[in-house]
Amino acid sequence: MSELRTERLVLRDWRASDLAPWAALNADPEVREYFPGVLTREESEASAARFQADLDRRGWGWWAVETAAAGEFIGFAGLDPVEDGMPFTGVEAGWRLARPAWGHGYATEAARAVLGHAFGELGLAQVLAVTAATNARSRAVMRRLGMTRDPAEDFDDPSVPEGPLRRSVVYRLRRPAQAG
């Protein structure tokens, strides 16, 4: 198991105790504003099981995120290979937090840990992040991380139904040059 730690967060394996708050997060229409819809409890539980299976198999993926001080589950962050059918390939970084965790810098902090792991332990040359073009909050996190967007890479996500959420943007970050 690969656990990542920051000053305020722990990115770790999924636990049974995460399932109820994970389902609540995914049932929140505001959290899921830039997705085609909310998830059922069963869909959330199935996603957590898939995420843990990937962590068990690869040693990296979508980690559960909790606060270090209180041990409170607040969402997920991690890395995953880009799905087939997308107009690009690579490894994507992402995050999703419960609304009470918004506005504290947790998404940026967790994503920095994820990127450090991607470039350090995994030796990736580049990581990307994708979001709906209208998702200003996630785009702001991407910019804070130093990721950049090439508008020529904007695309209509084939996994999203026709509508305002389909147009997506891609941000990228290359591995920093090694000093010395």
C-alpha positions as CSV (number, residue, x, y, z in Angstrom):
1,M,0.0,0.0,0.0
2,S,1.2,3.4,-0.8
3,E,0.0,6.1,1.6
4,L,0.7,9.8,0.9
5,R,0.9,12.4,3.7
6,T,0.9,16.1,3.7
7,E,0.9,18.6,6.6
8,R,-2.9,18.3,6.9
9,L,-4.0,15.3,4.9
10,V,-3.6,11.6,4.6
11,L,-4.2,9.9,1.2
12,R,-4.8,6.2,2.0
13,D,-6.6,3.0,1.2
14,W,-10.4,2.9,1.3
15,R,-12.2,1.7,4.4
16,A,-15.7,0.5,5.0
17,S,-16.2,3.6,7.2
18,D,-15.6,5.7,4.0
19,L,-18.6,4.3,2.2
20,A,-21.4,6.4,3.8
21,P,-19.6,9.8,3.5
22,W,-18.5,8.9,0.0
23,A,-22.0,8.1,-1.0
24,A,-23.3,11.3,0.5
25,L,-20.6,13.3,-1.3
26,N,-21.6,11.7,-4.6
27,A,-25.3,12.3,-3.9
28,D,-24.7,16.0,-3.4
29,P,-25.9,17.9,-6.6
30,E,-23.5,20.7,-5.9
31,V,-20.5,18.4,-5.6
32,R,-21.6,16.7,-8.8
33,E,-22.5,19.9,-10.6
34,Y,-20.0,19.3,-13.4
35,F,-20.9,15.6,-13.9
36,P,-23.9,14.2,-15.7
37,G,-25.6,13.4,-12.5
38,V,-25.4,12.2,-8.9
39,L,-24.6,8.7,-8.0
40,T,-26.6,6.1,-6.0
41,R,-25.2,4.5,-2.9
42,E,-24.6,1.4,-4.9
43,E,-22.7,3.3,-7.6
44,S,-20.6,5.0,-5.0
45,E,-19.8,1.7,-3.2
46,A,-18.9,0.1,-6.6
47,S,-16.5,3.0,-7.4
48,A,-14.8,2.7,-4.1
49,A,-14.3,-1.0,-4.6
50,R,-12.8,-0.4,-8.0
51,F,-10.5,2.3,-6.6
52,Q,-9.2,0.0,-3.9
53,A,-8.7,-2.8,-6.4
54,D,-6.5,-0.5,-8.5
55,L,-4.6,0.6,-5.4
56,D,-4.0,-3.1,-4.5
57,R,-3.0,-4.0,-8.0
58,R,-0.8,-1.0,-9.0
59,G,0.0,0.7,-5.7
60,W,-1.4,4.0,-6.9
61,G,-4.8,5.3,-8.1
62,W,-7.7,7.1,-6.5
63,W,-6.9,7.4,-2.7
64,A,-9.4,8.2,0.0
65,V,-8.5,11.5,1.6
66,E,-8.8,12.3,5.3
67,T,-7.8,15.1,7.5
68,A,-4.6,14.2,9.5
69,A,-5.8,15.9,12.7
70,A,-9.3,14.5,13.0
71,G,-9.1,11.4,10.7
72,E,-12.2,12.7,8.9
73,F,-12.9,11.3,5.4
74,I,-13.3,14.4,3.1
75,G,-13.1,12.9,-0.4
76,F,-10.6,11.4,-2.9
77,A,-7.6,12.4,-4.9
78,G,-5.2,10.5,-7.1
79,L,-4.1,9.3,-10.5
80,D,-5.6,7.1,-13.1
81,P,-4.7,6.2,-16.7
82,V,-6.9,8.1,-19.2
83,E,-9.8,6.0,-20.3
84,D,-10.0,4.5,-23.8
85,G,-11.9,6.6,-26.3
86,M,-10.5,9.9,-25.2
87,P,-8.7,12.0,-27.7
88,F,-5.4,11.8,-25.7
89,T,-3.5,9.3,-23.6
90,G,-1.6,9.6,-20.4
91,V,-2.1,9.6,-16.6
92,E,-4.7,11.9,-15.2
93,A,-4.7,13.6,-11.7
94,G,-8.0,14.3,-10.1
95,W,-9.9,15.1,-6.9
96,R,-13.4,15.4,-5.4
97,L,-14.1,16.7,-2.0
98,A,-17.2,17.0,0.2
99,R,-18.6,20.6,0.3
100,P,-17.6,21.2,3.9
101,A,-13.9,20.6,2.8
102,W,-14.1,23.2,0.1
103,G,-12.2,26.5,0.5
104,H,-9.5,25.2,2.8
105,G,-6.9,24.5,0.1
106,Y,-7.3,20.7,0.6
107,A,-7.7,19.9,-3.2
108,T,-4.5,21.7,-4.1
109,E,-2.6,20.2,-1.1
110,A,-3.8,16.7,-2.0
111,A,-3.1,17.2,-5.7
112,R,0.5,18.4,-4.9
113,A,1.1,15.2,-3.0
114,V,-0.3,13.2,-6.0
115,L,1.9,15.0,-8.5
116,G,4.9,14.5,-6.2
117,H,4.2,10.8,-6.2
118,A,3.6,10.8,-10.0
119,F,6.9,12.5,-10.8
120,G,9.0,11.0,-8.0
121,E,8.0,7.4,-7.3
122,L,6.3,6.7,-10.6
123,G,8.8,8.6,-12.7
124,L,6.1,10.0,-15.0
125,A,7.2,12.6,-17.5
126,Q,3.8,14.4,-17.5
127,V,0.4,14.4,-15.7
128,L,-2.8,15.9,-17.1
129,A,-6.1,16.9,-15.6
130,V,-9.4,17.2,-17.3
131,T,-12.6,19.0,-16.3
132,A,-15.7,20.5,-17.8
133,A,-14.9,23.8,-19.4
134,T,-17.3,25.6,-17.0
135,N,-15.7,24.2,-13.8
136,A,-14.0,27.3,-12.6
137,R,-13.0,25.8,-9.2
138,S,-11.2,22.8,-10.6
139,R,-9.5,24.9,-13.3
140,A,-8.3,27.3,-10.5
141,V,-6.7,24.3,-8.7
142,M,-5.0,23.2,-11.9
143,R,-3.6,26.7,-12.4
144,R,-2.4,26.8,-8.7
145,L,-0.6,23.5,-9.4
146,G,1.3,25.1,-12.3
147,M,-0.6,23.2,-14.9
148,T,-1.2,24.8,-18.3
149,R,-3.9,24.5,-20.9
150,D,-3.6,24.5,-24.7
151,P,-7.0,25.5,-26.1
152,A,-6.3,23.4,-29.1
153,E,-6.8,20.3,-26.8
154,D,-10.3,21.3,-25.7
155,F,-12.7,18.5,-26.7
156,D,-16.2,17.2,-26.4
157,D,-16.1,14.4,-23.8
158,P,-17.6,11.3,-25.5
159,S,-18.6,9.9,-22.0
160,V,-20.8,12.9,-21.3
161,P,-24.2,13.4,-22.8
162,E,-24.8,16.3,-25.2
163,G,-25.2,19.5,-23.3
164,P,-23.3,22.2,-21.5
165,L,-21.0,19.8,-19.5
166,R,-19.7,18.0,-22.6
167,R,-17.1,20.6,-23.6
168,S,-13.9,19.8,-21.6
169,V,-10.5,21.2,-21.1
170,V,-7.1,19.5,-20.6
171,Y,-4.4,20.9,-18.4
172,R,-0.9,19.4,-18.3
173,L,2.2,19.6,-16.1
174,R,5.6,18.2,-17.0
175,R,8.0,16.7,-14.5
176,P,10.2,19.5,-13.1
177,A,13.8,19.4,-14.3
178,Q,16.0,17.8,-11.7
179,A,18.4,20.2,-10.0
180,G,22.1,19.6,-10.0
